[in-house]
Amino acid sequence: MEYLLSTLLGYCFGNINPAYILSKLKGFDIRERGSGNAGASNVVITLGKKAGAFTALFDIAKAAVSSLLATLIFPQLTSAKVMAGCGCILGHIFPVVMQFRGGKGLACLAGTILAWNWKVFLVLLAIEIVLGLSVDYICVVPMTGSVIFTIVYALMTNEPVGTVLLAVIAVIIQFKHIINLKRIRSGTEAHISFLWNNGKKS
């Protein structure tokens, strides 16, 4: 029951989607513009860099806060942080309040890792920055980061429940980014460099 409740706690936080809220305040649905993704990168494309930065920080924070809150509510549950973090990622990707059409989970994944172990977060961040800039595609960051973190978590904790849920999350993230791989192949995928260029490419 505690596993379920900590995951549901994170799921509720995950349903708070700043990309969707900001776009609605501007009179449109972000899922109908740009890349069609309700996340920070598409906010940069459709609403600008400042809005994109706010969205990314908000999504990181909601995962981190839900993870830390879960440890306060369920202090005896060693995997509470990861369970709530995974729940937040699921809530962000499949939000019930948005008819299960949300974002792709990168910022929430980052927040989950940060809440779990800030040292691991910094190491993975450095690795993913180098990897992302090398290929100049944002989509490789969540695809590789989710897999790497699952392995790191398993090796460092030997905790089966959290590891299995992280593995499920990693599979979902790979699936959600199939469209990005198709766009890379067709030459229409957004490059990381658009963040410091005009931010208009979709």
Sequence and secondary structure as in RCSB ss.txt:
>XXXX:A:sequence
MEYLLSTLLGYCFGNINPAYILSKLKGFDIRERGSGNAGASNVVITLGKKAGAFTALFDIAKAAVSSLLATLIFP
QLTSAKVMAGCGCILGHIFPVVMQFRGGKGLACLAGTILAWNWKVFLVLLAIEIVLGLSVDYICVVPMTGSVIFT
IVYALMTNEPVGTVLLAVIAVIIQFKHIINLKRIRSGTEAHISFLWNNGKKS
>XXXX:A:secstr
 HHHHHHHHHHHHHT  HHHHHHHHTTS GGGSTTS SSHHHHHHHH HHHHHHHHHHHHHHHHHHHHHHHHH T
T TTHHHHHHHHHHHHHHS GGGTT     HHHHHHHHHHH HHHHHHHHHHHHHHHHHHTBTTHHHHHHHHHHH
HHHHHHH  HHHHHHHHHHHHHHHHHTHHHHHHHHHT S BGGGGTTTS   
